[in-house]
C-alpha cells in the first residue's frame, strides 16, 4: 500500500493515498518486524464527520470538548481548527494544554476543587464553574472578574455539581458577592432522553430565578453524556439529540431568544471512534466454558483465558467510566479456523481482581503472539498508565496518526514517502525523527469567540 508522510505540530501523520482504512493501517503496523508492543492508531480524518454530524443534529449547541476524556495533542489541534469548538478544562494542566492551541476566550474552566492557586491561574477570559458556597467565597476573596456558571447535579450517578434544590440559594449568594454569574451547567453520566428534558426544564426555571435577582443569565451548558454517532449504544446519539432539540424549542424557544449561548461539554463523542488500540496475546490457558459464562449448560465445553500486554492500569482503566466496556476482535482473520469458543481477556496481572479487560467474549481459538483489535478506544484510555514497579515504570502505548488523503485539510512542509513502512522499520518504529514542523503554528487559523443571536424573554 502506498502512503505518504506529513507533519502536524512536528508529529508525523501517515496519509493513505490509496484510501486504505485505519484497520488496514493497524494490520500493516502489526506486521512490522520490530512491532511487539501494543499501540494506538488515531484516525484524524474521522473528526470532520463527527463535527458535521454535531452541526446537523445539534445546530443550536456549541461544543466545548472535555480534555479530561482525552488530551492528545493532535486531537486537540484538529478540533481547534474548527472556530466553533471550545475546550472544557478540569485542572490547570488541561488549561495549559488547551491554551497551546486556542485563545483563553474559548475555554470553560470547571475545576471541581477551586483553590486560590487555581483561581489565580485562570485567565480573565475563562468561563469558570462553581458548585458550592466555598467556591463562591474563594472567588470573591480572589477578586476575580470572570463570568461564572453554576454546576447543578440532577443525575444520581454524578458526583459533581450542587443539588438542584440548593441552586437558587447559590445564585442568590453569587449575586450578594457581586460575582458575574451568567448561567447554569449540568454534568450527566446517564444517557436517557428524559434526563436531558429534565435538565433543560430545570435550567429554564433557574434562568428565571437568576434574572429576577439581577443576574445576566445567558449561558446554558447541557454537559456531556453524548455517545459517538458511530457507536452501537442505545439510545443513539441521534435519538438523544431529537429530545434535546424538542426540549430546547419548548423551554428556550428560538424565536424569543437573542443572546442565549447553549453549549455542551462532550468528550467521548469526539474522541472515542478516532482511536483504535492493538494489543498482543502474551499467554493463554484453557478452562471450562461454564467458568466464564456462569451457566451449567456450558459444562464440558472448551474455553480460553487470554492474557494481553495491556490492562486496567493502562488503557483499560477506562472500564471504570459508565458505558465504557471495550470489546475485541482478532486483528487478522483465519479462514481455516472459524470455530468459536468462549473466552475472557485479562491484563498482565491476571491475579489482580480489577485487571479484567473483557469478561466474556466469543472468538476463534487464538494463539500467543496474535493481535487483538479494540475499536472506539479514545475515551479515558490515554495517560492511565501507573507504575506497578518503581524500578520499571509502565510505558504508555505509542500513538500512530493516520488519515485518508482526501480527508486531510492541513498544510504541511514535510517530504513525501513512497512507502512509510520502510522508514518506520529503519527507525525501529519511532516516527518522531526527521519530520519537519508546520509553519505558523500548524497553519490553523483560530477565529474569535462567537455568540448565538438568541435571547430568552
Steps between C-alpha positions, in 0.01 A plus 500: 500500500627845406505771764667831561604677816407854603559686824266673742652673806831323423323164522487261202160417351463222246270577206355213304521589133306189397228557764570194714312490830639565847463128579712410198758748627493327842554165328798633307658642816445176691695308233811714533795282606572697816140562604430311822352761732139615500423822314222743414404623154321836491299558184496880491291493183201384706473831682340687209199260478457531877491880481258482204267261687503729804410807291216315326349345813566779753500824298429716809769347722866601499741222609773553762714187474582351845875446526462261794375241250811511280755781481699366204678797340413429137137428588487842669669674208259358245199584719638852550497555125119526519424854623177395672687251721572594860691303764387393847783464752486346848845599628797726429688240296206463262470877484865532399458236229192675361670839500766359268240465224226759573458836667369534856161625378431148370550331838248394764690424821298279738746399772312277749729615784571870480806619689649847514786384275260353245293817494806719457606276212173553315503752216257788533325391178434145625151393596519352851270240653396485868275277708527604866505789744869428563573552128322835507688610811836419340402674178388808687817519710716448189338802335432322169304678228424185299156399389396201713252216448319297767545122465186305596469125561182322387651161410519253791824354360675838489712625789556847357277801546265623772160350566228666294316604817802707611547675166274803567685567828838494323376731225391747767835468676685567174294817456569604860875459444477712187631217282403484132296177490374461144349154480463141614680179414415131531713186511333179379622143526178325400392515138122530513294734280268582791792618710596761241140624505522529880820704500373738233179556698709552816721746312199706388383527861846600624537756221176662614617500864841640409356781290252589773792578735697697243731238350571512126410138425607421143695170490348153528743206511333165429811312617630176349349155482469485121629184328685482172265482200704196387433304819233234542372646827129540569357759498707624208655841457226594254222394740650705784538802272137475394388534863748780569372702205135448596569612857708801394226616263243469780688654794732732305301582182734629235265765373497661846878488549776742422810452716481153655803279430416130522810287540596142592818334628530175302802276536444149368293633209808652337770264630365146520483390137820682397728260694552128442722284723697189402622261772687169490415175675793409725355191670194277495349210689202271451203486735145371512253728323266497801768683700465791258129492419392402854249267335490126575378444146856565380669244727746290302546757223847638430575866571816708520649760730721746313761726658595812304767765539267781615255512787308694761808701599539612138242575227236272650466715808221651289275218624427694819318762289125439444407357160859407419547127443769430236446202269764326291529318170795313349701747294553240228242258367569125472275347237614149597411546865145624546382295800398734782583460869415695810790696639600763749777759463721611789778752534858424612397453866267204463484447876378858547123526544474822298728395215219355291488656155200319349311264726342293225544476126453247219799462270675239292779331693794741505868435559764680701648778287179578312356851499165620632325807359310737729295768324350815657786531750540876521304545823697519828770268364791741465742577784342239728833326546610458861828354619460157655875476564702805600801366314310427178230760436234400250518661157193634325429350156635692202249691288526487120304770320313421180257652252374432154656755268162629385408581863819695578458878494817626667802663341833328551859539385620142546638273231294228337589135545418230248473243776467612861573153637857489377565829682335365816702180493824689459425709809379206707143632502583851625316744277635812665834533316557700185158659470462871444251711689211694354550868442317767700392272786365216289327732255183499710315830498294552815198727477386704797229385741159518335161534663157393386243769427236381745334637812262341744214733595 
